[in-house]
Amino acid sequence: MRLRIAAIAFFVATSAAAQSAEETVAYIMIGADDGASTTAFQGSRWKRNFHMDDAAQYFVRDSLNVEEIEVERISDCRYKYLIAHYGLDPKKEVMKASEYDLDFTNAREYEITLEPSDRSGFIFTMKGLEYECRPHPDHPDAPSCDDKTGFINFGDSFRAKNALKYLKEKFCVGKAF
């Protein structure tokens, strides 16, 4: 009986700790992690608005900015990634908003193009990541698709690399090379 209770407790703890595919993609792309602080927003913490089957939404804000993202699973390797950045001074205004179709089938590794010494985030491209970008459906007139130099991630590069590995092992097996 004790063994059975221990096995059930282990299963529940392991299941609760596992990240969904959508949560994993949110960390891979921008470093969104519910409750994690980011120095890019004056130490503010990411908040998860909701997590439903096949979708997750996060935001982070400080006194001057709000960043909102939504990740929706299309298939095990394809995701819709919506991102909107708002300025709050003097009033809330959309500064940038984009919609990406991401395909991780052939994604292999991060290529970090810039990482400050304080490890407050990094700019990256990703070998094998295929994507299309278009204006955000809710903000079609906002500037969008300025990813020519790479994507900005406010998280830790080591954790992001592990998140990509996790995505490829658990959800999107894809191609090895």
Buried (B, 14 or more C-beta within 10 A) or exposed (E): EEEEEEEEEEEEEEEEEEBBBBBBBBBBBBBBBBEBBBEBBEEBEBEBEEBEEBBBBBBBBBEEBBBBBBBBBEEBBBBBBBBBBBBEEEEEEBBBBBBBBBBBBBBBEBEBEEBEEEEEBBBBBBEBBBBEBEBBEEBEEBEBBEBEEBBBBBBBBEBBBBBBEBBBEBBBEBEEE
